[in-house]
Amino acid sequence: MTDMYDEKKVPEFALPPYPHEDHSEDGLGRAKNPVKYLQSIEQRARERQVAYETVRLLRRDVIECYRKEGVNHYENCKAPVEKYAKVVLKRDVGQVNPEFKDEKLNYGF
């Protein structure tokens, strides 16, 4: 049959922020440590993709609940909708971001 009505097997955990490597202050746009800089950019891209997929899965749960409950979805789908809204309304869609020394450097992509 279908797994639509089975209990979700997704672990609930929080990832720690990853280290971020800034550009140097000399104005040339070079990284202090190029390897760490590239690793931090790659990690940020992975975290962004995880955030997108999380939103996609939560949206799918809301749609399934709406279809399953029909006209009673206002009462019976409140929990999935609130969970979806809580994630979507976060800055950067709940993506794990590093701690920046200067918050203006958080380019938000």
Secondary structure, DSSP 4 states (H G I P E B T S, - for coil): --STTSPP------PPPPP--PBPTTSS--BSSHHHHHHHHHHHHHHHHHHHHHHHHHHHHHHHHHHHHGGGHHHHTHHHHHHHHHHHTSGGGG---PPPSSGGG----
